[in-house]
């Protein structure tokens, strides 16, 4: 019984490993399938999303957007294919910064990257 099951597994493995086997994976000759998807996330100050489609011939197009901390929206539209990746970046809205002393780095304490060091 065990030898029959082993032999069956060995034959299936050999058939998949031969050229022209299942056709998938990195070395296979798979055909691109047309597809499309989109999603968006909106939660408080966090807003971003993406949409993309593939034409089934190796070309991909789409775009994504994100709300930036300064109030603007960054949008990237793109096309990619055998000739390369071609993005177009645009911004909408007006950048707004809070009134105050400024901060000089992350954390807003003048300490570079939020380490809060004293610069005297």
TAQUIPE-V520712 format. One record per pair of residues at least 6 apart in sequence whose C-alpha atoms are under 6 Angstrom apart, sorted by the first residue. I is the first residue (numbers start at 1). J is the second residue. D is the distance in Angstrom with one decimal. If there is no record, write none. Layout:
I	J	D
I	J	D
This chain:
16	22	5.6
23	29	5.5
23	30	5.9
24	30	5.8
32	56	4.8
33	56	4.5
34	54	5.0
34	55	4.8
34	56	4.1
35	53	5.4
35	54	5.1
36	52	5.6
36	53	4.0
37	51	5.6
37	52	5.6
38	50	5.5
38	51	3.9
39	49	5.4
39	50	5.6
40	48	5.8
40	49	4.0
41	47	5.4
41	48	5.4
47	66	5.9
47	67	5.5
48	65	5.4
48	66	4.2
49	64	5.5
49	65	5.6
50	63	5.7
50	64	4.1
51	62	5.4
51	63	5.6
52	61	5.7
52	62	4.1
53	60	5.7
53	61	5.5
54	60	4.4
58	81	5.8
59	80	5.8
59	81	4.4
60	79	5.7
60	80	5.1
61	78	5.5
61	79	4.3
62	77	5.8
62	78	5.5
63	76	5.3
63	77	4.1
63	78	5.8
64	75	5.8
64	76	5.4
65	74	5.5
65	75	4.4
66	73	5.7
66	74	5.5
67	73	4.5
70	95	5.0
70	96	5.2
71	95	5.5
72	92	5.6
72	93	4.7
72	94	5.8
72	95	5.7
73	91	5.6
73	92	5.3
74	90	5.9
74	91	4.6
75	89	5.8
75	90	5.2
76	88	5.6
76	89	4.5
77	87	5.7
77	88	5.2
78	86	5.5
78	87	4.2
79	86	5.3
103	109	5.3
103	110	4.8
104	110	4.7
105	112	4.8
105	113	5.3
106	113	4.7
106	114	4.9
107	114	4.4
109	116	5.7
111	117	4.7
